[in-house]
Amino acid sequence: MTLDPEATFITYCDGEACLLSHELAMLLKDLGFTRVKVLVNGWTLWKEHQLPTNTPSS
């Protein structure tokens, strides 16, 4: 699989104390991806605002 370097990537953790999303975002930027964002307080915040999600089909 090849990732499009022009695609937007959003990294997230599930809590304010988690730093993994920031570390992943920095790694992606170091690899040449330019449209990288970090969603602070990640998945919980996303679900609270009823934002769209995709689930794999069976």
C-alpha positions as CSV (number, residue, x, y, z in Angstrom):
1,M,0.0,0.0,0.0
2,T,1.2,3.5,-0.9
3,L,0.1,6.5,1.0
4,D,-0.6,9.7,-0.9
5,P,1.8,12.4,0.4
6,E,-0.8,15.1,-0.6
7,A,-3.6,13.4,1.5
8,T,-4.7,14.8,4.9
9,F,-3.8,12.7,7.9
10,I,-5.3,13.2,11.3
11,T,-3.6,11.5,14.2
12,Y,-5.3,11.1,17.6
13,C,-5.2,9.5,21.0
14,D,-8.0,9.1,23.5
15,G,-7.1,11.6,26.1
16,E,-5.2,14.8,26.7
17,A,-2.2,13.1,28.4
18,C,-1.4,10.8,25.4
19,L,1.5,12.0,23.3
20,L,1.5,9.2,20.7
21,S,-0.6,11.2,18.3
22,H,1.9,14.1,18.4
23,E,4.8,11.7,17.9
24,L,3.1,10.0,14.9
25,A,2.3,13.4,13.4
26,M,6.0,14.5,13.7
27,L,7.1,11.2,12.1
28,L,4.7,11.6,9.2
29,K,6.0,15.1,8.6
30,D,9.6,13.9,8.7
31,L,8.6,11.3,6.0
32,G,7.4,14.1,3.8
33,F,3.6,14.3,4.5
34,T,2.6,17.9,4.6
35,R,-1.0,17.8,5.6
36,V,-0.8,16.3,9.0
37,K,-3.1,17.4,11.9
38,V,-3.5,16.3,15.5
39,L,-6.9,16.0,17.0
40,V,-6.4,16.8,20.7
41,N,-8.5,14.6,23.1
42,G,-9.2,12.5,20.0
43,W,-11.8,9.8,19.7
44,T,-13.8,10.9,22.7
45,L,-14.1,14.4,21.4
46,W,-14.9,13.1,17.9
47,K,-17.8,10.9,19.1
48,E,-19.2,13.6,21.4
49,H,-19.6,15.9,18.4
50,Q,-21.1,13.0,16.4
51,L,-18.6,13.4,13.6
52,P,-18.6,10.9,10.7
53,T,-16.8,7.5,11.0
54,N,-16.3,4.6,8.6
55,T,-16.4,1.0,9.7
56,P,-15.2,-1.9,7.6
57,S,-17.9,-3.9,5.8
58,S,-18.3,-7.5,6.7
